[in-house]
């Protein structure tokens, strides 16, 4: 039976990979444009749809992906006693 710390690490890896993929791809989809295009403030809408903000969110997603892959390698390299 896996130890609780291995289960926690596995769940953290799944979280990092899922949110990482979401944050990498979501800012560049039509759904992002449609959703944030409905903001009531023109200034807020311009900021939310600006390519620099999208790139920043994508970078944050890449950090999550790298972190998840790193922890996945730790999880796979551990041996059960």
C-alpha positions as CSV (number, residue, x, y, z in Angstrom):
1,X,0.0,0.0,0.0
2,X,1.4,3.4,-0.9
3,X,2.4,5.7,1.9
4,X,0.4,9.0,2.3
5,X,3.4,11.2,1.3
6,X,3.6,9.3,-2.1
7,X,-0.1,9.8,-2.6
8,X,0.1,13.5,-1.8
9,X,3.1,13.9,-4.1
10,X,1.2,12.1,-6.9
11,X,-1.8,14.4,-6.4
12,X,0.4,17.4,-6.5
13,X,2.0,16.2,-9.7
14,X,-1.4,15.7,-11.3
15,X,-2.4,19.2,-10.2
16,X,0.7,20.8,-11.6
17,X,0.4,19.1,-14.9
18,X,-3.3,19.9,-15.3
19,X,-3.1,23.5,-14.3
20,X,0.1,24.0,-16.3
21,X,-1.5,22.7,-19.5
22,X,-4.5,24.8,-18.9
23,X,-2.5,28.0,-18.3
24,X,-0.3,27.4,-21.3
25,X,-3.1,27.0,-23.8
26,X,-6.2,28.8,-22.4
27,X,-5.0,32.4,-22.9
28,X,-4.7,31.8,-26.6
29,X,-8.1,30.3,-27.2
30,X,-11.3,31.8,-28.6
31,X,-13.1,31.0,-25.4
32,X,-10.6,33.3,-23.5
33,X,-11.4,36.1,-26.0
34,X,-15.2,35.6,-25.7
35,X,-15.2,35.4,-21.9
36,X,-12.9,38.3,-21.1
37,X,-14.3,40.3,-24.0
38,X,-17.5,40.6,-21.9
39,X,-15.8,42.5,-19.1
40,X,-17.8,45.8,-18.4
41,X,-14.7,48.0,-18.3
42,X,-12.9,48.9,-21.5
43,X,-9.6,49.3,-19.7
44,X,-9.9,46.0,-17.9
45,X,-10.9,44.3,-21.1
46,X,-7.8,45.8,-22.9
47,X,-5.5,44.6,-20.1
48,X,-7.0,41.1,-19.9
49,X,-6.7,40.6,-23.7
50,X,-3.2,42.1,-24.0
51,X,-0.6,39.7,-25.5
52,X,1.9,40.5,-22.7
53,X,-0.6,39.4,-20.0
54,X,-1.4,36.2,-22.0
55,X,2.3,35.5,-22.3
56,X,2.8,36.0,-18.5
57,X,0.0,33.5,-17.8
58,X,1.5,31.1,-20.3
59,X,4.9,31.5,-18.5
60,X,3.2,30.7,-15.2
61,X,1.8,27.6,-16.7
62,X,5.2,26.5,-17.9
63,X,6.5,26.9,-14.4
64,X,3.8,24.6,-13.2
65,X,4.6,22.1,-15.9
66,X,8.3,22.1,-15.1
67,X,7.6,21.7,-11.4
68,X,5.2,18.9,-12.1
69,X,7.7,17.0,-14.3
70,X,10.4,17.5,-11.6
71,X,8.3,16.1,-8.9
72,X,7.2,13.3,-11.1
73,X,10.8,12.3,-11.6
74,X,11.3,12.4,-7.8
75,X,8.2,10.2,-7.4
76,X,9.3,7.7,-9.9
77,X,12.9,7.5,-8.6
78,X,11.8,6.8,-5.0
79,X,11.9,3.2,-4.0
80,X,9.4,1.6,-1.6
81,X,11.2,0.1,1.4
